[in-house]
Amino acid sequence: MQHGFVRGVRFERERVPDFGRYPFAIPAVRDLETLELDPRVTFLIGENGSGKSTLIEALAIVLGLNAEGGSQNFRVAERPSESELHRYLTPIRSHRRPRRRFFLRAESLFNVATEVERLELDEYGWEALHDRSHGEAFLWLLRDRFVPGGLYLLDEPEAALSPRRQLAMLTRMQELVRGGSQLVVATHSPILMAYPGAKILLLDEEGMRPVRYEDTEHVQITRDFLNEPSRYLRHLLD
């Protein structure tokens, strides 16, 4: 059985000054005690505003990563906007230590690419990410900067990837997991969350709970729409 690097995070509820304000008022945060992570792949899913990105960003910070993305050596801060949630989280680590840590978020990849140029990392095998499309830069990082035995956090990676590229990402995820990596992914993509055996945590107005892949609204709506798009369109557009 594979053992992850981080078994979860504990929410220090007794230290929270006010559960009536952001980010503590978000139901998935308000009712949180311990967030337990799968040793291989954990997905955080839910509607916009459910707290997925807030939670994965806070997790990245408490694990020593930059809020805007990158490895533990990046310190990008174009416009700091992270919440204070990370101040109240305590990681529960295992005995293992990752070979590499990386936080990859689609919305701030441009800032990471700029930091690569500033640090002149091309001398260490990095490529000029600004010379690639958004999706190609994202996939290059997955293939060339993500090594087996690493800890990787990804925030809505599908924003940079076509459906075909999302399938390619599934293949890369499998290679990384087989090599002993652990991944935590916030996503809306029913393609990505189909990864076999992954733990799927739904964040909604009731809090946070595990769900089966086939029971997710993402899968049900996508499947029903593709099976009968005309019915959906008549309802939506009439």
N, C-alpha and C positions, 0 to 999 in steps of 0.2 A: 504493500500500500504506500502510495506517495504521501510524503509529509510536506506541507507547505511551509513557507517562511514566516507567515503571519497567520495565526489561528483566528484572529479577530481583533476587535477593538472594544474597549469598555467605556461606556459613557458615564462620566463623573457627575451624575445628576445633582448630587447634593451641593455642588459648587456653582450651579447655574443661577445667575442673578434674577432672571425673569423669563418664565416660560411663555409669556404673552407677546414676546417680540421675536423678530427674525434673528437667527434661523431656528430658534428653539420652539417656535410656534408651529413649524411644519410638522404635521402628524407623524411622519416617519422618524422625526428627531424627538418630538415631544414624548413619545412612548418608548423610546429606545432605552435599553439597558446594556445589552451586549450584542454586537454585530458579529456573528460567527461566519467565517469565510471558508469556502471549500479549498482544500489543498491544491486543487488544479485550476478550476475556472468558476468564478462567481459572476453572475449578471445582476445588475441593478436596473430594473425597468419601471416604467410608470409614465404618466402624463407629464407634459411640461409643467414645471412648478412643483412637482412632487418631491423634489429634494435630491434627485439622483446626482446631478453635477455638484451640488453643495456637499454631499456626503463623500463622494469620491475625491473631491478637491481637499477636503479636510483630512481624509485618510492619507492622501499623498503627502501633505505637509507634515503630519505626525511621523511619517516614515522617512523624513529627511529630504523630500523632493520639493522642487520649486512649484509654486501654485500655478504658474502659467505653462508648465510643461518642461520636459527635458530630463536629463539624468541628475544624479545627486550633485554634479559639478556645475549645473546651470543655476544662474541667479537672475533670470529675466524678470523685470518688474516695470513694464511699460506704463501700466496704470493699475496699481494694486487694488483689487476689489474683492479679495477673498473674505469669507465670513469669519467670525471668531470661533466657529464650532471646534476647530482643531485644538483650541486651548483646553477643551473639556473632554478630550479623547485620550485614552491610554492604550497603546498597542499591546496585544498579547502575542509575543513572539515565540517561535519554536526554537529548537537548538540549531537549526540550519541557518546559514547565512547566504544570501543571494550573490551570485557572481556580478550581477548588474541590476540596477534599479532604474526604472524609467517611467515617467508620467507623460502620456501622449494624448493631447486633446486637439480635436480638429480645429476648433475656433482660434487657437493661438499658435498654430503651426508656423505662421508667418514670423512671429516673434522669436520662436526657437531657431528658425532659419537665419534670422538676423544675428542672433547670439552666436551661432556656428561661425558666421563670417567674422564677427568681432573677435572671437577667440582663436581665429585662424586654425580651426580644427581640420582643415583639409590636409594638413601635414600628418594627421593621425588616422587617415582613411575615410574622413567624412567627404561627402560630395556637396557641391553648391546646391542647396535645396531650392533656392530662388530660381534656378535654371530649369526646374521641373514643374509640372503641373501639380496642383494640390494633391490629387490622388496618387500620382507617381511618387511624390516626395514622401507621402504617408507610407506607401508600400515599401519604398526603399528603406525607411527606418525599421519597418517590421522585419525585413529580410536581412539587413546588414548591421543594424545596431542592436537588435534584440537577439541575444545569444541564449542557448540552452542554460538552464540553471539560474534564470533571472526572475525578478519580481517586476511585473508590468501592470500598470494601471492605465486604462484607456477610457476617455470620455467621448461618447458618441462618435466612434471612428467611422460609422457608415456615412456621416456627412461629407466625407472626402472620397467615398468609394462608390462606384457603380455596382449593380448587383453582381456582375461577373467578378469584379475585384473583391467583393465581399466573400465570394466563394473561394477566391485565392487566399483571403485572410484566414478562412477556416482551415485551409491546408497548413498555413504557417502556424496557426495556433496549435494544431495537432503536433507539428514538429517540435515546437517549444515545450509543450506539455510532456511529450515523450522524453525530452531532455531534462526533465525535472523542474520546469518553470511553473510559476503560479501567476494567474491573471485575474484581475478584477476589472470588469467592463460595464460601463453605463451605456445603455443602448436602447434604441427603438426598433432595431432591425430583427424581424422574425427569421432572417437568414442566419445571422450571427448567433442568436440565442438558441438555435437548433443544435449547437455543439453537444455531442453525446455526453450524458452524465453530468452536465453542468448544474450548478445550484442557481436557481432563478429566484430572486427576491423582488416581489412587487411592492412598490411604494405608492400608497394612495391615501385617501382621506381617513382610512381606518388605521393607518400606521404602516407597518412593514411585515410581510409574511412570505414564506416560500410558496411557489405555485408550480404546477406542471406546465411544460411547454405547450401542450395542446389546449390548456385552459386559459392561456393568456389572450387578452383582447387583441393584441397585435396579430397573433396568428389567426384568430377567428375572423376578424374584419378583413384581413388581407385575403384569406382563403375564400370567404364569401363574395368579396368584390370581384376577384378574378374568375370565380365560377359563374357569376351573373352580373357583369358590370352594368348592363342596360337597366336592370331593376334598381340598382343603387343610384344611377344617374337620373332616372325618372323621379325618384324620391327627392334627391338633392336639388335638382335644377328646376323642377316644377314648382 
